[in-house]
Amino acid sequence: MSQKTVQCDRLQSGLTVLRIDRPGWPVVTADVWVATGSACEEPGQAGISHFLEHMMFKGTATRGPGELDRLVEGVGGHWNAGTSKDFTHYYLTVPPDHRSLALDALSDAVLRSTIDPEEVERERSVILEEWRRSEDNPGNVLYTRSYEAAFGSGPYRWPVIGRRETIESITREQLAAYHAGRYRPGRMALVLAGPVGGDAILDEIGGLFTWPQGDDPSDPVAEGTTWTGGRELAIAKDVREVYLSISWPAPAVTDEKEMVAADVAQYLLGEGRASRLYQKIHEEERLVTTIGTHYPAHRPMGIFMVLATCEPAKAVAAREAIVREVTALATEKPAAAELARAKRLLTSHHTFGRETTTGHTSSAGYHHVMTGRPEFDDEYQDLVARVTAASVGKAVAGHFTAEQAVAVAVHPQGTPAPWGNGAEEEAR
């Protein structure tokens, strides 16, 4: 049975506080998680979650632009943020003696940003340049177009950064309204790791994290999210090899047991040089130069991706081999040794990821926001231990079929599209 590490409290405001007390650790991390991301956006405001993340560091009602940065850096602290399809989070790490400063700075930035109009325009330029760089990165193009091709409808199709036209059109008023409506206590959690102390810290947090009166929004479910099995897309870019993805629908995060079994399937198929895809397709058949798997478990449904690179002449054969190996998992039980290896590697990665304060707050915060259960992160390794060959097959059955596969390729300009004339082509 896994040891309980996360203490959960819910403040009167509705804010959830998760504490991971580690006396003697040299730093403290405070990490604010907000259950909103690009999958919660309206089509005309795609990218607003990411845009707002940028604005949280650009001045508050009492601290001008740059003051929070100087305050944090002055005590040797470091902070950053990230936006995903399902969440946004802001984290700050400081020496333990400056824990109160961290809570003050983080609450001020996340809850009381002024979203200054001049700063909005400065950040718009920064984000547009970030978007341009992402369009020049073949790996990023492959990833974003894979979502667009696989999800026939719904907000998961949209890239987190948004589209150029929406980035250019988002207004200061829209940012402020989105912040006021989405950054509500019932949809937020503060995760602390390090020497965080006893219950007295809860009063301190309650005095800093305050909100105006109002109702919390309902949990956004990406309605209308559908899968488009069998789709093929080819994108010509200035590359020398083919960047390839084959994707399948996968268990949603709400199906906890099946989600964990699919995590094991990800490690079994594509994690490390002993994985099935690497051994079969890279080593034995010599069809790819790189290969691996990626499995984000979203709320309405997950997406299981095999990502590879290969020579243009080998793309069709690589695709066929990937489909063969992945679909076989739904009908053929994995051998005991390879299943044990995958579970051992997955458990180790989860353990190693929690050996730093930022790693532990990230793991606990992610699992809490995605599942709604603060204890899930502590239970995770027990759930992995209970995965069997049969449960892996059950998790992927009905999902990992040839008909459901979606193929996307970024291929060299001047070469034929790998999928032939029947595929959609995106001119770049």
Secondary structure, DSSP 8 states (H G I E B T S, - for coil): ------EEEE-TTS-EEEEEE-TT-S-EEEEEEES--GGGS-GGGTTHHHHHHHHTTS-BSSS-TTHHHHHHHHTT-EEEEEE-SS-EEEEEEE-GGGHHHHHHHHHHHHH-B---HHHHHHHHHHHHHHHHHHHT-HHHHHHHHHHHHHEEESGGGS-TT--HHHHHH--HHHHHHHHHHH--GGGEEEEEEES--STHHHHHHHHHS---S---------TT-EE-TT-EEEEEES-SSEEEEEEEEE--TTSHHHHHHHHHHHHHHHSSTTSHHIIIIIIIS---SEEEEE----SS-EEEEEEEEE-GGGHHHHHHHHHHHHHHTTTS---HHHHHHHHHHHHHHHHHHTSSHHHHHHHHHHHHHHHS-TTHHHHHHHHHHT--HHHHHHHHTTTS-TTT-EEEEEEETTS--TT-TTSEEE--
